[in-house]
């Protein structure tokens, strides 16, 4: 019996090596296929935003074990898991800002639930999370750019007047109104998407994108003169030249700042309270 | 006299009654479906017993359980897990190291129900052809799934792992996961007998490594009574593990099934009309002729 075992073994040595090699090769080919599939499958669509505290996408895909505990612990049920057939790596959590933005819970339960630090547990202040960056992407349809008052994105922003501010600009169409232009500040925006959700347009003019898509990057050789001057401790602007024009009493002009400043009402009765009237009358008198 | 595969268990039913011949199968289905039910009770009925899925879960908001194999893939790709994640993995590791790693395969994994169904239908339809991949292929796949995270930085296997995808599909939402499930069913039915679980699945490979020193083992304690009906070989998803224990008496091999591929499913106990097998422990392995241990024997055959 032992002899027949031995003889079987010696015959099988070559076979053993061939089958081992065959198996190793086919599994290797499978690995290459899987590798390429992963490369393709990991291209997350831009509207899918990762939960707060998510590591940079590449690290995230290594760290997330697809357990869905973050989705379960989200009190607003905004987190979904990618399914087979989706563009989102299967089982990984995401939310869609337009339909369900992050509500910025103070205790960040999704991060606490994560067993692997794919959602970084060192994030304890939700205002420091960077899920993405809001971008006012369509200035043709955003009605604020048409001079209409909207400001919904500004008002719903949890970091109101920090992440989104309103920039007052001259309305050249009407000539007498202001444009209240929403401006996003990347140093404060968390990418929660509440602005995108709230945008009153059919399709939002302000959208949250993954930060790497939303942000440009300056050429590394590039230097801004004024910033370099600041670093060197020099003045950032040329000192104001004292204004030379002839202005009515009590009125001065701030060249680099607010422009025309009225210090006090002119007391002389022949003059109107509006210095412009005075100016205009002078011009008329000359004619 | 060997029985036909389609007649597996008929003698046992005659001898022990239907319940007696399906005892461990019924318990196993209760376990598999019960575990699934505990997970879906939350999302379906608002009864939150367990949150998460087999990758990682939290039971009754206190007990963390983490799949050590999936966590290992994440750690290979460079992550430092949270304490709860590590603790959960250690609990799971210790449990399966004691009861047998592949208990996961037969008592927990949802794919088992699919492959069992395919194997059952294969027997009933008398489908015999089978591809000839080596049963060690799964260890190569296991190695692959631990190397790919190193190269790509992502948990590659979890993109396609049918075990995770099927369970997650049921607990969260299915998507196209049913295609994968169907593919495995058809593969096992038409292409390869016990193809997925027995040859390729790296989860099973991982858990068999874990069960190398497991205490709970099936033992052919009553092997003298074997009447060579072959029912246990027909029904076993890893039939190669039976022979040393069942037929090794002459060589002095003990009756305990030592091979770590055994899933402790207990179907061999069910289908044996003369009650050759029963659950035991690895230590009661004294062979009456007592020359070689089953372990030494299986080293040469596996």
Contacts between the chains, C-beta under 8 A, distances in Angstrom:
chain1	res1	chain2	res2	distance
A	1	B	251	7.5
A	5	B	300	7.3
A	19	B	134	5.6
A	20	B	134	8.0
A	23	B	133	7.3
A	23	B	134	5.4
A	23	B	136	6.8
A	23	B	137	5.1
A	23	B	140	5.5
A	24	B	140	6.0
A	26	B	137	7.8
A	27	B	137	6.6
A	27	B	140	4.1
A	27	B	141	5.7
A	27	B	143	7.9
A	27	B	144	5.4
A	28	B	144	7.5
A	30	B	141	7.4
A	30	B	144	7.0
A	31	B	144	4.7
A	31	B	147	7.3
A	31	B	148	6.1
A	34	B	144	7.7
A	34	B	148	6.3
A	34	B	156	5.4
A	34	B	157	7.6
A	34	B	159	7.8
A	34	B	160	7.0
A	35	B	148	6.3
A	35	B	151	6.9
A	35	B	152	5.9
A	35	B	156	6.9
A	37	B	159	7.0
A	37	B	160	7.5
A	38	B	148	7.5
A	38	B	152	5.4
A	38	B	154	5.7
A	38	B	156	4.8
A	38	B	159	6.2
A	39	B	152	7.5
A	41	B	159	5.7
A	42	B	154	6.2
A	58	B	153	5.4
A	58	B	154	7.2
A	59	B	78	7.1
A	59	B	79	7.5
A	59	B	153	7.1
A	61	B	77	8.0
A	61	B	153	7.1
A	61	B	154	3.8
A	61	B	155	6.7
A	62	B	74	6.4
A	62	B	77	3.0
A	62	B	78	5.8
A	62	B	79	6.0
A	62	B	149	6.0
A	62	B	153	4.9
A	62	B	154	5.1
A	62	B	155	6.0
A	63	B	74	5.6
A	63	B	77	7.0
A	63	B	78	7.7
A	63	B	79	3.7
A	64	B	74	7.6
A	64	B	155	7.2
A	65	B	55	4.6
A	65	B	56	5.8
A	65	B	66	7.6
A	65	B	67	7.5
A	65	B	70	4.8
A	65	B	71	6.3
A	65	B	73	7.7
A	65	B	74	5.3
A	65	B	85	7.9
A	65	B	155	6.7
A	65	B	158	6.9
A	66	B	53	7.8
A	66	B	55	5.5
A	66	B	70	7.8
A	66	B	155	7.6
A	66	B	158	5.4
A	66	B	164	6.3
A	66	B	168	6.7
A	67	B	52	4.5
A	67	B	53	5.6
A	67	B	55	4.1
A	67	B	56	3.6
A	67	B	57	6.8
A	67	B	66	7.9
A	68	B	52	5.8
A	68	B	53	5.7
A	68	B	55	8.0
A	68	B	168	6.8
A	68	B	171	7.3
A	68	B	172	5.6
A	69	B	51	6.0
A	69	B	52	4.5
A	69	B	56	6.1
A	69	B	57	7.4
A	69	B	58	6.4
A	71	B	172	7.3
A	72	B	42	7.4
A	72	B	51	4.4
A	72	B	52	6.3
A	73	B	51	7.2
A	81	B	168	6.7
A	81	B	172	5.1
A	81	B	173	7.7
A	83	B	169	7.4
A	83	B	172	7.9
A	83	B	173	6.2
A	83	B	174	7.1
A	83	B	175	2.5
A	83	B	176	6.8
A	83	B	177	6.9
A	84	B	165	5.8
A	84	B	169	7.6
A	84	B	175	4.8
A	84	B	176	4.4
A	84	B	177	4.8
A	84	B	179	7.2
A	84	B	180	6.4
A	85	B	175	5.0
A	85	B	176	3.4
A	85	B	179	7.9
A	86	B	175	6.4
A	89	B	154	7.7
A	89	B	159	5.9
A	90	B	158	7.5
A	90	B	159	5.4
A	90	B	160	7.8
A	90	B	165	6.2
A	90	B	168	7.9
A	90	B	175	7.7
A	91	B	55	7.8
A	91	B	158	6.3
A	91	B	159	7.9
A	91	B	164	6.6
A	91	B	165	7.3
A	91	B	168	5.5
A	113	B	51	7.9
A	113	B	58	7.6
A	114	B	82	6.7
A	115	B	56	4.6
A	115	B	64	6.7
A	115	B	66	5.8
A	115	B	71	7.9
A	115	B	81	6.2
A	115	B	82	5.3
A	115	B	84	5.3
A	115	B	85	3.2
A	115	B	88	6.5
A	116	B	56	7.6
A	116	B	71	7.1
A	116	B	74	5.4
A	116	B	79	5.4
A	116	B	81	4.6
A	116	B	82	6.4
A	116	B	85	5.1
A	117	B	79	5.9
A	117	B	80	5.8
A	117	B	81	6.3
A	117	B	82	5.7
A	118	B	74	7.8
A	118	B	79	6.8
A	121	B	82	6.1
